Amino acid sequence: MFSRYDLKYLEDPKGTMGGEESINTMVRQGLQDDMPDVYYVLDNFSWDLEDIESVMLEIENGTDTVKAARDWIDANPEKVESWTGGRGQANAEGSIEEAVNYTITGIEPGAGVTEAAHSTMDAYENLQGWTLQESSTAGMLASLQQAIRKEEPIIITGWTPHWIFEEYDLKMLEDPKGTMGGEEEIRTIARKGLKEEHPEAYKIIDNFNWTLDDMQEVMNNGVDRPFPEVVEEWITANSDKVSEWTQGTKKSDGETLELVSTPWDTERASSELIKQVLEGQGYKVKMTDVEPAIMFQAVASGQADFSVAPWLPLTHQSFYEQYGDQIDDLGANLNGARNGFVVPSYVEIDSIEDLNPKP
């Protein structure tokens, strides 16, 4: 807000509000030995109040968090270089494995793709000694963007649909053992009794179905714009498809529906879409983002009416096994989703089996 408005701090002679403070970096013990390059970057990471306020201002103006961070990185290459010191750059005579420090760059612990990655690293003997670096989706995306800008190797845990496949030239490594899972569906689930209590709404969500290209278009356009705005445009441009979902249904007089989703871009896109479609039919839709386990629990217990976010049969398999008999499974609303290890196209490997174990 200090970047947006002309503000000042009042003097505090008694110092009761506290003096100047710093924001520190802390890491787990052993990280320096396990991941010296990562430790080096974190140890050198330092920026100014003006830097962080510029990113915060962009986010306050409606820019996606990841896009705001990417914009700052692009605008400050020298500062970023001072943190990395060239660490992680590929040695012209070195291997891909050495260039990435025998590390797969992952996302949040507990995510479906993270659990699949752990299983994959256990299953492939050639990944012996490798490390899955769990961080966050935003952290993974920032690492990918920086590697591509420098044309350096990187291996990430990724999934389709995702806007990165529209933004960058990427490829998913072949997975002969199938441990990352094959093709998945994103399904629609509803609470027991919704069909009887809200038959018109139930018919709409049962009809809801779109393609991988549809979702990736919305996600890509939503990188630096609000999803509600992008979805509204998509609905206008695809009115024939939307009409197929609502065909033969009566408009509501303001009935309320509880939609539960997860905080990933794929689900943000599909949930915002079905929310606006239902609102166009007169419903009041309350949408809440939660973790996948809570999503299934909420629908099974009747606290939420429906969700269009479950990935099956692999990613959310454990939750489906626990709650599947307590919900209505309306089937796929999108086919062709996949998880996998992803690399930029300039990285000269095509399969997980092309990687070598750590000496």
SULTA-V710238 format. One record per run of one state. SS is the DSSP state (a for helix, b for strand, c for the rest). FROM is the first residue (numbers start at 1). LEN is the number of residues. If there is no record, write none. Layout:
ss: {SS,SS}
from: {FROM,FROM}
len: {LEN,LEN}
This chain:
ss: {c,a,c,a,c,a,c,a,c,a,c,a,c,b,c,a,c,a,c,b,c,a,c,b,c,a,c,b,c,b,c,b,c,a,c,a,c,a,c,a,c,a,c,b,c,a,c,b,c,a,c,b,c,a,b,c,b,a,c}
from: {1,31,35,36,45,49,61,65,76,77,85,96,100,103,106,112,124,125,128,131,134,137,150,156,161,164,168,170,173,174,175,184,192,194,198,199,208,212,222,227,238,239,247,256,262,265,281,284,290,292,302,306,313,317,327,345,351,352,355}
len: {30,4,1,9,4,12,4,11,1,8,11,4,3,3,6,12,1,3,3,3,3,13,6,5,3,4,2,3,1,1,9,8,2,4,1,9,4,10,5,11,1,8,9,6,3,16,3,6,2,10,4,7,4,10,18,6,1,3,5}
